[in-house]
Amino acid sequence: MLLSILIGHSAAHAEEDWLTRSQTILNDLEGQPRPSWLDSNPHHPDAQRQALDIINGSKLIALKAMSHPSKPTSEVQPEKPLRVVFISFSLGESVLKGIFEEASGQDDVLLVLRGPKPKQKLTGLFAELKALLKDIEPLPNIVIDPTRFQKWGVATVPEIVVEDQGKARLRVKGVTSLGWLKSRQAAGRQGDLGQFGEVYQIAEIDLLEAIKHRLAAMDWPRKQQQAIARFWGQRRFEVLPVAQEDRDREVDLTVTAPRDLITPNGQLIIRAGQTVNPLDKLAFGLCLIIFDATEQTQIAIARQLSCRDKNARVLYLVTQLSRQDGWDGLKTLENSLQSPVYLLTPDVRQRFQLQQVPALVEQSGNRVVVRERKVAMPAANHQPTAAGG
């Protein structure tokens, strides 16, 4: 709570975004996640998982791209039997348009495509669908879902499967008429009714298999290295000059609250418009150690810096890291310090008026003290590490 009070104040925007910015900075300090894709080893098993994720994310994407905000599509109701109609452009545009018109407004009907045509991009598929769906309101429920084709073993179209609690209660081939199907359901028909009309080969590719093959063929180690290099190459650092002498500076954290600050249990801490020093209300509870992780001398000093309040939680903040070493370098540093390490943010730098490093920030009475410590430079052949910022 206090960290958000202390860090959230910005000299330029103290009255406007105090609480919002404080929470953002707190999240930056406490929970900087590493991208999960950097820690994965996505070979063939992962390719299938990623392909499924892409497929699941594509469901209803065509309709979302084509829907008018004032004319929302109906939503599929999963709690009742679902009439799933497997379709393809091999049926012809006139037949497809008839299917779309009949399915319009029926929330228990789902029209399913297996994917785009060979060498066709999804945008091209959506454009064709949009043309066929012109003037049809509301839009029927259409998805791209090759997993359903695989689940029910659908190899030709048209075919209708009535799904109920994960089972095929009724299925029929060669039929596109939902009215005909409804009459059979009303008569109590169940199971596989067989074929009642002409069927056609599916014109579209199996999007799931295409994605799996593409992912499996990728050079993942190379992609991973490229992603790491791109991440660290674009990272901006809050670089600070090296301290030339030992210096202690006090920072006054007094702020004017733009609104009431209330604890989760309803206790009022600060009233809107009240000018207060947060340290009069709550202890800081932290000891920040800020240093340049590209300089071994500063890393050594960071290990030696000692907080006067032994109960304070130590947070290590670095102004820059080796771009070349990337996450491996960060992991090595964390192992060396036996503690998580975070990147210094512009807000933290500004709030505590950080000027030089290495430095230590801790509470002293109702003030925060910034203790800068001189770096002893080697007598000869000193070559500072350049990491850029």
N, C-alpha and C positions, 0 to 999 in steps of 0.2 A: 504493500500500500504506500509506504513512505517513498519508495524508489520512484513510483509513478508521480508523486507530488514533486519530488526534488528534480527529476530529470525532465519532466514534462513542460516546464516553463521555457519559453523561447523569448529572447529579448525583443524580437521584432513583432511577436504575435501573442504576447502574454495574456491579453484579454479575450482572444478569440478561440484559440484551439488548445488551450492548456491541458484539459483532461484527455482529449482525443490523442494528442501527440504523446502524452505521458504513457498511455497504454501501449501505443505503438513501440515506443522506445523500450518499455519494459519487456515486451515480447521479443524485441531484437536481442536484448541482453540474455534473457532467460531461456529462450527456446529456438535459437537459430538452427533449423534442421538442415542436414546435408541432403542434397537431392538423392532420392532412393535409387535412381537409375545409375548413379555413379558407383554404388556399392554392389550392384547386381552383376551376375555373370550370365547374360541371356543367350544361351545357346538354344538348341531345338525345343526342349520342354517349355522354356520361357517364350519362345516364338509362338507356340500354340496359345499360351495364356494371353499374350499381348494381342494376338489376333482376335481372340474372343472378346477382349476388352474393347477393341475397335468396333467389332460387330455390334456389341451391346450398346455402344455409344452412338451407333448410326441409326438405331431404331427410331422411326418416326421423323428422322432428320429431313427427309424429303418434304413431308407435309409442313414441318416447321418452317422450312425455307419458302414454302409457297403460300402459307396461310396469311390471310388478311387479319390484322389485329381485332377488327370488329366482327370477324366471322370465324371463331375458333373451331377447330375440328372436334369431333366427338371423341371421348376417351374410351378406350377399351375397358369393359367391366370384367375383371378377372374372377369375380365371385360367382358368375353364372357360366354355363357352357358357351364356348367360343367357337364360332364357325370360321375356320381358317381356310381361305381360298388361295391355293397356290397358282400363281399366274406367271406369264412370260410374254414378251413382245412377239414371240412366235405365234401367238393366237391372232395377231392382227389388230390394228388400231380400232376398227369398228367394234370388234368383240370386246376389247379392253374397255372402251368407252361405255359400252352397255353394262359391263360389270361394275364400273365405277359409279354409274348412275344408280344402279339397283342397290349398291352398298352404301350410298350416301345416307347419312343420318342413322344408320344402324350400328349402335355401339357394341353389339355382340358379334360383329363381323370384322375380320382382319384379313386384308389382302397382302400376300407375301411374295416378294421377288427374291431371287437367289443372289443377284448382284448385277453389275453392268454387263453390257455386251463385250465380246472380246475387243481389246484395245480401246474401249470406251472408258472415259473418266466418269466419276460419279456426278460431276457437274453436268455432263452431257446427258446422263440418265435422268437427272432431275429436270432438265430442260424439256426432255420428251414427255415426262409425266405432267409437267406443268401445262404443256400444250393440250394434252388429252383431258386434263381436269378443268379446263377453262369453262366457266359458266356452271360448274357443278357445285352446289352449295346445299348443306355443308360438305366439306371435303371428306371422303371416306378415309378410314384408317388404313394406311399403307406403310409397310415396313420392308427394309432390306434385311432379311434374316436367313442366311444359308444354314444356320444351325437347325432350324425347323425342317428344312428339306432333308437334312441328314437324319434327324431324329425319327421322322416318319417314313424314311426311305422313298421319298417322292422323286421319281426319275422322269416323269412326263407330266404335261399339263393339258387341260385343267384338272385339278383334283381338289376335293374338299374334305377336310378332316374336322370333325366336331370334337374339340378338346374339352374334357371335363375332369378336373382334378388330376391333371397330368396323364390322363388316359384318352385313347381314341374311342369315343363312344360310337361313332359312325363315320364311315368314309366311303367316298364314291369317286370314280374317275369319269372323265369325259362330260362332266356337267358343270355349267356355270350359273344356272338359274337358282337363286336363293329361295324363290317361291316354291320350286319343285322340291328342294331339300327340306323346306319347312313342312311341306305336306307329308313327306316321309317321316319326319320327326313326330308330327302329330299322330301319325298312324302307329307310332311305337316301334318303328324300325330301328335296329341297332346293328353294330358290327360292320364288316366290309360288304358293301352292296355290289361290288364289282364295277364293271365299266358299262356306261349307258350312252356313250357318244364317242366321237373321234378324239384322239389325244395327239399331242405334238411334242417333239423334242424341245428341251429347254434352250432358248437362244442365249441366255446369259451364262457367264462363268460362275463358278462357285467362289464367291468373294472370300470366304473363310480360307479355303485351300490356297487361293492366290496370295493372300496375305501371309499365310504360314510359310509358303515356299519362298516368298520374297524375304521374310525375316530370317529364315533359316540360312539363306544364301549370303546374308550380310557378313562382313568382316567385323564382328562385334568388338574384339579387342582394339582394332583401329578406330572404330566409331567412338569407343569409350575414351580413348586417348585424345581424340579430336574434341570431344565434348569437354573434357577436363581442361585442355589447353584454351578452348574458347571461353570457358567460364572464368578462369584466372586471368586470361589476357584482357578481358573486358572489365574486370573488377576494379572499382575505384577505391583508393585507400585514403585515409585521413592522415597524411604524412606531417609530422612535426619535427622541428629542428632538434639537434642534440643539445642537452643541457651543458652549459659551459661552467656552471658553478652550482653549489648547493643553495637552494632558495626555498623558503616556506612562504606561502601566500594564503590568506584567508579569503573565502568566498561567502558572501551573504546570500542566502537562498530565499530571502523574503519575497513573497509574491502576493498579488491581489487576486482572489478567487473570482472567476467569472460566473460561477454558479455554486450552489450548495454542494459540499462534498460529504456524502453520507456512507457509512460503513454498511456491509451487507446485512447486519443485524438492526439497521435503522438508526444508529447513533450518528448525530450530527457532529462532524469534525470541524468543518470550516463553513461559515455562512457566506453566501454570495456578496461580493463587494468588500469583504473583510480582508485587510492586509495583515498577513501573518508570516511568521517564520516557521515552517513545518517542523523544524527541529525542536521547537518549543512544545510540540504536541506528541511527536513520536521520534524514537531513536532512528538514526540512519541505518545501522545494522549491517553496513557493507564496508569493505575496504577494497578500493579499486587500484589495481597495479597496471599502469599503462607503459608500454615499451615498444620498441621497434624490433620485430622478430627476425629481421634480416641481419641484425648486428649481434654477433655472439657475445660481445661485451655487455650489451644491454640485457640479453637473456640471462647472463650470469648475475647482473645486478638485480633483476627481477626476482631471481631465486632468493637473494639475500635480503631484500626489503622486508621489513617486519612491521606489522600493524600494531599499534599501541593497544587497541582494544582486542584482546585475544579471543573474544566471543564473536567478533565481527566475521561475516562471511567474505572470503576473499574471491574477487572476480578478476581474472586476467584479461586485459584488453590490449590488442596489438594494433599499432598504426599501420603496419604493412607486413606481408608475408612474401616468401619467395614464390614468384609466379611459376617458376620452372618446377619447383618441388610440389606445388599444389597441395592436394589433400594429404599426400604422404608426408610432406613437411609439417603440416598442421598436426597430424597424428603423432609424429615424432616429438613435436614440441609439447603436446598434451601429456604424452607418456613421461617426458622429462620433468614436467612440472607436477605431474600426478593430479591434473585438474583440467577441466574444460577451458578452452581459450576462445575468445570472441573478438570480432573485428570492432574497432572503435567506430562509432557512428558520428555523423556531424552534430546531432543533437546533444549527445553526451559531451562531445568536445566543447560545444558552445556553452552548455549549462554549467560546467565546472571550470570554464575559462582556461582550458588546457593550452599551454604555450610551448612547453619543451618536454622532452622525454629522455630518460625514464622518469616517471613520476608516480606518486602514491597519493590517493585521495581518501581521506577519512574524517570522521567527525571529531571536533574539539569544542566542547561546550555546545553553544547554539550556533556554531559556525562549522563550515567544512574547510579543512586545510588541505592545500595542494602542496606536496613536498617534492620538489624537483631535485634530482641527485646528479652530480657531475659525473660524466663518463671519462675515465682515465684513458687517454689515447696512447696506443703503442708508440714508442720512441721513433721508430723508423718503419718505412714500407707499409704504412697504413693505407689500405685501399677500401674505402667504404663500399658496402654492397649496394648497388643501385637496383631498386625494384620498381621505381616509377609510381606515380600516383595519379 
